[in-house]
Amino acid sequence: MAASASAPSTSRSLKRIVAASLIGTTIEWYDFFLYGSAAALVFNKLFFPESDPLVGTLLSFLTYAVGFAARPLGALVFGHYGDRLGRKKLLVISLLMMGGATFAIGLLPTHATVGAAAPVLLTVLRLVQGFALGGEWGGAVLLVSEHGDARRRGFWASWPQTGAPAGQLLATGVLSALTALMSDSAFAAWGWRIPFLLSGVLVLLGLWVRLSVDESPVFKAALAQAEARTSAAGATEKMPLVAVLRHHWRDVLIAMGARMAENISYYVITAFVLVYATTAASLSKQTALNAVLIASAVHFAVIPMWGALSDRIGRKPVYLAGALGVGAWTFPFFALIDTRSFGNVLLAVTVGLVFHGAMYAPQAAFFSEMFATRMRYSGASIGAQFSSVAAGAPAPLIATALLADYGSSTPVSLYVIAAALITLLAVGCARETRHRDLADIGAAATDPDGSRTPAADARTA
């Protein structure tokens, strides 16, 4: 059964699965990033109008960070049921939750209409977004990783990762078009609602695609074997969360550390840059949005390339190169923006996202290969999403506060460098995983309590 589960899907079915994961992930990241861009551009005026501009932006980013706080809870809930019931069902639920919350934001009354209730409602919907996204990432990358050819897993699993820049590209593109076509007053009055309401149409498309794919064969094989073992032994299988924390705590810590530079650098480069460029560098919103828009297209293109490279030389070397790159680039990044030249701003954001892609591309396969099948959704999601509370959630908030307190980009640069050092240490301590067989790890290699057997360790060494 393990052998059959490990057989790669046909090229046609694998491409359909990749497309389903990519489309759904793109929509969910569109929803999530749309909020971040709106928080930087208009939410400070619409929902926190009684504060001065920079404080309003800080409060706006605080509601942005709340979404990250809900992601670990989403990882726990979706991970648990994803390891018990399957990847596909939970991915459909996460898509509906995220799309529904985003559509509802587009209908929200502002502070001028309902007063203090407006930011409260905004925060509640942001919590729903974060909860849904906490379960989205793990399921999307596992669905591809567990279907794909092990020799090209880094490449195929990197495609759901392109959903992040694709979502950023879509969100930024819609906002950029609206700000170019509309006056500032019209955009603030009603134009900002359009991209949120557009999410309803996108969710229907993503739902149609996701319902057409099959459940992971690796998961189905592991589930059948787990049920047979527990029935024969009369034992009760432990909860995936308990098994992960008992037998994979080291891998969880490595995943959390690996995400520090990846998460922090991304939100500094794509969200905080809108604040820095329009305040410290006195550039227009359109200039900053266009730079992020073009750079996101490059980011989308390079992620599969980095993923393919990780299949050839390993996950660790590519990941370490990305962490080193973002750490070294942070001072030139702000120096280029300070020139107020669009070409230099574009160069700064593009190079930063290329280095980020070197971490983000192998991450899906890297994290998937760390955990056994019956706890893989939980393990990968917990490692990825718990770190977001300390990394991505406060990144724009911390960067904005540092800029407000010191009036300089130097503290922000040091902040990114510190994150890069943590990631270099975490990934440096990890084992190389690219030769591991996901079916071998999970289908017949674990005891009912989730622990690894000696045979499994020998096969995956």
Summary of the structure (lengths in Angstrom):
residues: 461
radius of gyration: 21.5
end to end distance: 21.2
largest distance: 69.8
contacts: 1875
relative contact order: 0.16
helix: 82%
strand: 0%
